[in-house]
């Protein structure tokens, strides 16, 4: 069964940190461009961070640049999002996603989505 499974969400006070993990099963994350997206209540889903499959280069939304870090652990087939200095505006459901096309991922149309994990900042 091919899946992306997120974990690590929760509730935290403003200024705190959380680490989200996305583990692939039947899906080798290093073969794909991988990213994190989020959706706040009543808002459209937005891209948060992307990591390239080849050179490991990264790209961030302006709203999280300097506070969030995306990385990949190939040994554990996992993509990680380290979130520091969290703000209430970071509240939402965070989704892991992957695609063979970087363009498709950046356009928010990846071929594979995880089920999401809730992050609440108060």
Backbone as a printed PyTorch tensor [residue, N CA C, xyz], in Angstrom:
tensor([[[  0.8540,  -1.1840,   0.0000],
         [  0.0000,   0.0000,   0.0000],
         [  0.8910,   1.2350,   0.0000]],

        [[  0.7040,   2.1320,  -0.9560],
         [  1.5200,   3.3280,  -1.0810],
         [  0.9130,   4.4460,  -0.2480]],

        [[  1.6980,   4.9790,   0.6770],
         [  1.1970,   6.0360,   1.5360],
         [  2.2880,   7.0060,   1.9420]],

        [[  1.8570,   8.2270,   2.2590],
         [  2.6660,   9.2000,   2.9840],
         [  1.9450,   9.4250,   4.3070]],

        [[  2.6520,   9.2150,   5.4130],
         [  2.0160,   9.3010,   6.7220],
         [  2.7060,  10.3720,   7.5490]],

        [[  1.9380,  11.4220,   7.9000],
         [  2.4790,  12.5150,   8.7030],
         [  2.3160,  12.2300,  10.1910]],

        [[  3.2200,  12.7980,  10.9730],
         [  3.1180,  12.7450,  12.4250],
         [  3.8090,  13.9690,  13.0030]],

        [[  3.5640,  14.2180,  14.2940],
         [  4.2650,  15.2880,  14.9830],
         [  3.4650,  16.5450,  15.2090]],

        [[  2.2320,  16.5940,  14.7110],
         [  1.4150,  17.7720,  14.9540],
         [  0.9990,  17.8610,  16.4130]],

        [[  0.4160,  19.0000,  16.7680],
         [ -0.0380,  19.1930,  18.1380],
         [ -0.3240,  20.6410,  18.4220]],

        [[ -0.4510,  20.9470,  19.7010],
         [ -0.7230,  22.3190,  20.1360],
         [  0.5040,  22.8880,  20.8190]],

        [[  0.7870,  24.1540,  20.5390],
         [  1.9710,  24.8010,  21.0940],
         [  1.6810,  26.2920,  21.2570]],

        [[  2.3580,  26.9130,  22.1960],
         [  2.2160,  28.3520,  22.3730],
         [  3.0710,  29.0990,  21.3600]],

        [[  2.6600,  30.3140,  21.0720],
         [  3.4160,  31.1550,  20.1520],
         [  4.8680,  31.2650,  20.6250]],

        [[  5.7780,  31.1730,  19.6680],
         [  7.1960,  31.1910,  19.9700],
         [  7.8010,  29.8190,  20.1450]],

        [[  6.9440,  28.8080,  20.2270],
         [  7.4180,  27.4450,  20.4260],
         [  7.8160,  26.7680,  19.1240]],

        [[  8.1320,  25.4780,  19.2250],
         [  8.6100,  24.7010,  18.0800],
         [  7.8730,  23.3770,  17.9840]],

        [[  7.7820,  22.8800,  16.7700],
         [  7.2670,  21.5340,  16.5030],
         [  8.0650,  20.9430,  15.3540]],

        [[  8.1510,  19.6150,  15.3570],
         [  8.8010,  18.9030,  14.2580],
         [  7.8030,  17.9380,  13.6470]],

        [[  7.5230,  18.1160,  12.3630],
         [  6.6310,  17.2190,  11.6400],
         [  7.4550,  16.2230,  10.8370]],

        [[  6.9670,  14.9910,  10.7760],
         [  7.6220,  13.9550,   9.9800],
         [  6.6350,  13.3820,   8.9770]],

        [[  7.1630,  12.9890,   7.8410],
         [  6.3540,  12.3760,   6.7810],
         [  7.0950,  11.1260,   6.3140]],

        [[  6.5370,   9.9830,   6.6320],
         [  7.1920,   8.7250,   6.2690],
         [  6.4940,   8.0970,   5.0790]],

        [[  7.3010,   7.6770,   4.1090],
         [  6.7620,   6.9870,   2.9510],
         [  6.7100,   5.4980,   3.1800]],

        [[  5.5900,   4.8850,   2.8050],
         [  5.5010,   3.4310,   2.7690],
         [  5.1400,   3.0360,   1.3460]],

        [[  5.9700,   2.1480,   0.7640],
         [  5.7630,   1.8220,  -0.6450],
         [  6.0540,   3.0130,  -1.5460]],

        [[  6.7460,   4.0000,  -1.0180],
         [  6.9870,   5.2780,  -1.7220],
         [  8.3270,   5.8020,  -1.2480]],

        [[  9.3290,   5.8010,  -2.1420],
         [ 10.6710,   6.2250,  -1.7670],
         [ 10.7740,   7.7340,  -1.9420]],

        [[ 10.8310,   8.4560,  -0.8410],
         [ 10.7190,   9.9260,  -0.8950],
         [ 11.8880,  10.5540,  -1.6430]],

        [[ 13.0480,   9.8900,  -1.6740],
         [ 14.2080,  10.4750,  -2.3600],
         [ 14.0500,  10.4450,  -3.8790]],

        [[ 13.0770,   9.7010,  -4.3840],
         [ 12.8340,   9.6350,  -5.8180],
         [ 11.9790,  10.8060,  -6.3130]],

        [[ 11.4180,  11.5750,  -5.3880],
         [ 10.4260,  12.5830,  -5.7480],
         [ 10.7840,  13.9470,  -5.1650]],

        [[ 10.2260,  14.9840,  -5.7950],
         [ 10.2160,  16.2950,  -5.1560],
         [  9.1640,  16.2110,  -4.0480]],

        [[  9.5710,  16.5930,  -2.8560],
         [  8.6930,  16.4650,  -1.7080],
         [  8.4070,  17.8420,  -1.1120]],

        [[  7.2180,  17.9840,  -0.5530],
         [  6.8770,  19.2730,   0.0170],
         [  5.9040,  19.1770,   1.1650]],

        [[  5.7690,  20.2810,   1.8740],
         [  4.7640,  20.4490,   2.9190],
         [  3.8340,  21.5760,   2.5120]],

        [[  2.5610,  21.3250,   2.7070],
         [  1.5280,  22.3160,   2.4680],
         [  0.7150,  22.4810,   3.7460]],

        [[ -0.0440,  23.5560,   3.8340],
         [ -0.9220,  23.7110,   4.9870],
         [ -2.2290,  24.3720,   4.5470]],

        [[ -3.2540,  24.1090,   5.3440],
         [ -4.5580,  24.7020,   5.0790],
         [ -5.1620,  25.1850,   6.3810]],

        [[ -5.3400,  26.4890,   6.4650],
         [ -5.9800,  27.0790,   7.6290],
         [ -7.4980,  27.0390,   7.4270]],

        [[ -8.2630,  27.1110,   8.5040],
         [ -9.7210,  27.0810,   8.3780],
         [-10.2360,  28.1700,   7.4500]],

        [[-11.0520,  27.7720,   6.4740],
         [-11.6340,  28.7350,   5.5510],
         [-10.6880,  29.2730,   4.4970]],

        [[ -9.4860,  28.7300,   4.4460],
         [ -8.4780,  29.2280,   3.5020],
         [ -8.1070,  28.1350,   2.5120]],

        [[ -7.4860,  28.5500,   1.4110],
         [ -6.9780,  27.5900,   0.4470],
         [ -5.6900,  26.9570,   0.9490]],

        [[ -5.4410,  25.7600,   0.4750],
         [ -4.1870,  25.0940,   0.8140],
         [ -3.0400,  25.8630,   0.1780]],

        [[ -1.9410,  26.0380,   0.9220],
         [ -0.7970,  26.7800,   0.4160],
         [  0.4880,  25.9910,   0.6180]],

        [[  1.4310,  26.2200,  -0.2870],
         [  2.7330,  25.5830,  -0.1900],
         [  3.5280,  26.2260,   0.9370]],

        [[  4.2060,  25.3960,   1.7220],
         [  5.0360,  25.8760,   2.8190],
         [  6.5120,  25.7090,   2.4940]],

        [[  6.8930,  24.4980,   2.0430],
         [  8.3050,  24.2230,   1.7790],
         [  8.4180,  23.0530,   0.8100]],

        [[  9.4840,  23.0850,   0.0140],
         [  9.7470,  22.0330,  -0.9730],
         [ 11.2250,  21.6580,  -0.9040]],

        [[ 11.5160,  20.3660,  -1.0940],
         [ 12.8940,  19.9090,  -1.1740],
         [ 13.0620,  19.1290,  -2.4700]],

        [[ 14.1550,  19.4500,  -3.1890],
         [ 14.4040,  18.8180,  -4.4820],
         [ 14.8650,  17.3750,  -4.3070]],

        [[ 14.5210,  16.5370,  -5.2800],
         [ 14.8920,  15.1290,  -5.2090],
         [ 16.3430,  14.9100,  -5.5880]],

        [[ 16.9190,  15.8020,  -6.3950],
         [ 18.2560,  15.5480,  -6.9020],
         [ 19.3330,  16.2080,  -6.0400]],

        [[ 19.2830,  17.5230,  -5.9090],
         [ 20.3470,  18.2200,  -5.1960],
         [ 19.9790,  18.5850,  -3.7550]],

        [[ 18.7480,  18.2480,  -3.3380],
         [ 18.3390,  18.5680,  -1.9720],
         [ 18.1050,  20.0460,  -1.7320]],

        [[ 18.0890,  20.8250,  -2.8220],
         [ 17.8080,  22.2370,  -2.6630],
         [ 16.4160,  22.4710,  -2.0960]],

        [[ 16.2220,  23.6000,  -1.4260],
         [ 14.9550,  23.8710,  -0.7530],
         [ 14.3500,  25.1980,  -1.2040]],

        [[ 13.0450,  25.2940,  -0.9830],
         [ 12.3000,  26.5110,  -1.3340],
         [ 11.2110,  26.6940,  -0.2850]],

        [[ 11.0270,  27.9370,   0.1590],
         [ 10.0740,  28.2150,   1.2330],
         [  9.1170,  29.3270,   0.8580]],

        [[  7.9280,  29.2490,   1.4270],
         [  7.0160,  30.3790,   1.3430],
         [  7.6180,  31.5360,   2.1340]],

        [[  7.3650,  32.7600,   1.6860],
         [  7.9180,  33.9330,   2.3650],
         [  7.5000,  33.9730,   3.8330]],

        [[  6.2910,  33.4990,   4.1170],
         [  5.7500,  33.5970,   5.4670],
         [  6.4800,  32.7170,   6.4820]],

        [[  7.2240,  31.7180,   6.0080],
         [  7.9040,  30.8010,   6.9290],
         [  9.4180,  30.8360,   6.7590]],

        [[  9.9130,  31.5210,   5.7510],
         [ 11.3460,  31.5670,   5.4730],
         [ 12.1060,  32.0950,   6.6860]],

        [[ 13.1200,  31.3500,   7.0940],
         [ 13.9050,  31.7350,   8.2630],
         [ 13.4100,  31.1240,   9.5570]],

        [[ 12.2020,  30.5640,   9.5480],
         [ 11.6440,  29.9270,  10.7530],
         [ 11.4730,  28.4140,  10.5740]],

        [[ 11.1770,  27.9800,   9.3660],
         [ 10.9510,  26.5630,   9.0740],
         [ 12.1180,  26.0040,   8.2660]],

        [[ 12.4030,  24.7160,   8.4730],
         [ 13.4370,  24.0240,   7.7100],
         [ 12.9170,  22.6780,   7.2540]],

        [[ 12.9970,  22.4130,   5.9520],
         [ 12.6230,  21.1100,   5.4160],
         [ 13.8990,  20.3150,   5.1570]],

        [[ 13.8510,  19.0270,   5.4890],
         [ 15.0020,  18.1560,   5.2610],
         [ 14.4990,  16.7530,   4.9680]],

        [[ 15.4500,  15.8860,   4.6170],
         [ 15.0820,  14.5260,   4.2430],
         [ 16.0530,  13.5530,   4.8930]],

        [[ 15.5430,  12.4740,   5.4380],
         [ 16.3610,  11.4010,   5.9910],
         [ 16.1340,  10.1820,   5.1110]],

        [[ 17.0720,   9.9470,   4.1920],
         [ 16.8740,   8.8610,   3.2330],
         [ 16.9050,   7.4940,   3.9080]],

        [[ 17.6910,   7.3610,   4.9610],
         [ 17.7670,   6.0800,   5.6560],
         [ 16.4480,   5.6660,   6.2680]],

        [[ 15.6670,   6.6620,   6.6990],
         [ 14.3680,   6.3850,   7.2970],
         [ 13.2270,   6.6990,   6.3470]],

        [[ 13.5720,   7.0590,   5.1000],
         [ 12.5600,   7.3500,   4.0900],
         [ 11.5460,   8.3710,   4.6060]],

        [[ 12.0860,   9.4570,   5.1640],
         [ 11.2480,  10.4350,   5.8530],
         [ 11.6110,  11.8600,   5.4190]],

        [[ 10.5970,  12.6900,   5.3260],
         [ 10.7820,  14.1240,   5.0990],
         [ 10.3540,  14.8450,   6.3750]],

        [[ 11.1620,  15.7920,   6.7990],
         [ 10.9700,  16.4470,   8.0910],
         [ 10.7390,  17.9430,   7.8870]],

        [[  9.8400,  18.5020,   8.6800],
         [  9.6470,  19.9530,   8.6970],
         [  9.8630,  20.4320,  10.1260]],

        [[ 10.9660,  21.1220,  10.3450],
         [ 11.2600,  21.7160,  11.6490],
         [ 10.6680,  23.1210,  11.6630]],

        [[  9.7930,  23.3760,  12.6210],
         [  9.1060,  24.6650,  12.6970],
         [  9.4670,  25.3560,  13.9970]],

        [[ 10.1060,  26.5040,  13.8930],
         [ 10.5220,  27.2820,  15.0500],
         [  9.8100,  28.6270,  15.0800]],

        [[  9.7990,  29.2420,  16.2460],
         [  9.1850,  30.5620,  16.4270],
         [  7.7760,  30.5850,  15.8140]],

        [[  6.9860,  29.6290,  16.2090],
         [  5.6560,  29.4900,  15.6350],
         [  4.7560,  30.6510,  16.0160]],

        [[  3.8540,  30.9810,  15.0890],
         [  2.9120,  32.0770,  15.2660],
         [  1.4790,  31.5420,  15.1550]],

        [[  0.5200,  32.2320,  15.7230],
         [ -0.8750,  31.7760,  15.5590],
         [ -1.2740,  31.6280,  14.0920]],

        [[ -0.6950,  32.4400,  13.2120],
         [ -1.0070,  32.3490,  11.7780],
         [ -0.4750,  31.0700,  11.1390]],

        [[  0.3400,  30.3010,  11.8650],
         [  0.8260,  29.0150,  11.3570],
         [ -0.1640,  27.8830,  11.6260]],

        [[ -1.2450,  28.1690,  12.3210],
         [ -2.2540,  27.1600,  12.6330],
         [ -2.9020,  26.6150,  11.3660]],

        [[ -3.0670,  25.3010,  11.3210],
         [ -3.7200,  24.6740,  10.1820],
         [ -3.4200,  23.1910,  10.1270]],

        [[ -3.9610,  22.5540,   9.0980],
         [ -3.6310,  21.1530,   8.8420],
         [ -2.4480,  21.1360,   7.8850]],

        [[ -1.4220,  20.4090,   8.2580],
         [ -0.2050,  20.3190,   7.4600],
         [ -0.1810,  18.9900,   6.7140]],

        [[  0.0470,  19.0900,   5.4100],
         [  0.0480,  17.9290,   4.5320],
         [  1.4160,  17.7370,   3.9030]],

        [[  1.8360,  16.4980,   3.8360],
         [  3.0170,  16.1160,   3.0920],
         [  2.5730,  15.7390,   1.6740]],

        [[  3.4270,  16.0070,   0.6960],
         [  3.0720,  15.6890,  -0.6790],
         [  4.3300,  15.4070,  -1.4920]],

        [[  4.1520,  14.6570,  -2.5680],
         [  5.2750,  14.3490,  -3.4300],
         [  4.8690,  14.2190,  -4.8840]],

        [[  5.8180,  14.5180,  -5.7710],
         [  5.5710,  14.3670,  -7.2100],
         [  6.9010,  14.2890,  -7.9400]],

        [[  6.8780,  13.6430,  -9.1020],
         [  8.0790,  13.5580,  -9.9280],
         [  8.3790,  14.8900, -10.6060]],

        [[  7.3880,  15.7660, -10.6700],
         [  7.5340,  17.0820, -11.2910],
         [  7.5710,  18.1750, -10.2330]],

        [[  8.6340,  18.9450, -10.2150],
         [  8.7260,  20.0570,  -9.2600],
         [  7.6380,  21.0870,  -9.5590]],

        [[  7.3570,  21.2760, -10.8440],
         [  6.3310,  22.2510, -11.2290],
         [  4.9690,  21.8370, -10.6740]],

        [[  4.6300,  20.5590, -10.8080],
         [  3.3380,  20.0850, -10.3000],
         [  3.2370,  20.2810,  -8.7950]],

        [[  4.3360,  20.0340,  -8.1010],
         [  4.3390,  20.2060,  -6.6490],
         [  4.1420,  21.6730,  -6.2910]],

        [[  4.9020,  22.5520,  -6.9380],
         [  4.7940,  23.9800,  -6.6360],
         [  3.4160,  24.5360,  -7.0040]],

        [[  2.7610,  23.9320,  -7.9850],
         [  1.4240,  24.3640,  -8.3830],
         [  0.3460,  23.7940,  -7.4660]],

        [[  0.7760,  22.9870,  -6.4820],
         [ -0.2020,  22.4130,  -5.5660],
         [ -0.9770,  21.2610,  -6.1490]],

        [[ -0.4190,  20.6030,  -7.1550],
         [ -1.1000,  19.4690,  -7.8080],
         [ -0.1940,  18.2360,  -7.8090]],

        [[  0.3140,  17.8220,  -6.6500],
         [  1.1720,  16.6390,  -6.6070],
         [  0.3670,  15.3650,  -6.7680]],

        [[  1.0740,  14.3150,  -7.1630],
         [  0.4010,  13.0510,  -7.3840],
         [  0.0820,  12.2940,  -6.1110]],

        [[  0.7330,  12.6470,  -5.0170],
         [  0.5490,  11.9130,  -3.7600],
         [  0.4410,  12.8870,  -2.6050]],

        [[ -0.5960,  12.7010,  -1.7890],
         [ -0.8150,  13.4940,  -0.5760],
         [ -0.8460,  12.5760,   0.6370]],

        [[ -0.3900,  13.1080,   1.7560],
         [ -0.6280,  12.4480,   3.0230],
         [ -1.9970,  12.8310,   3.5560]],

        [[ -2.3370,  12.2990,   4.7180],
         [ -3.6700,  12.5360,   5.2700],
         [ -3.7540,  13.8140,   6.0910]],

        [[ -2.6060,  14.3690,   6.4560],
         [ -2.5780,  15.6340,   7.1880],
         [ -2.4180,  15.4520,   8.6830]],

        [[ -1.8330,  16.4740,   9.3090],
         [ -1.6870,  16.5070,  10.7560],
         [ -1.9640,  17.9320,  11.2360]],

        [[ -2.6940,  18.0470,  12.3470],
         [ -3.1360,  19.3540,  12.8310],
         [ -2.0520,  20.0360,  13.6390]],

        [[ -1.8220,  21.3090,  13.3520],
         [ -0.9320,  22.1650,  14.1350],
         [ -1.7500,  23.3470,  14.6360]],

        [[ -1.7250,  23.5570,  15.9500],
         [ -2.4540,  24.6710,  16.5420],
         [ -1.4920,  25.5000,  17.3760]],

        [[ -1.4240,  26.7950,  17.0780],
         [ -0.5420,  27.7200,  17.7940],
         [ -1.4090,  28.7820,  18.4570]],

        [[ -1.2580,  28.9270,  19.7730],
         [ -2.0920,  29.8900,  20.4970],
         [ -1.2470,  30.9020,  21.2580]]])
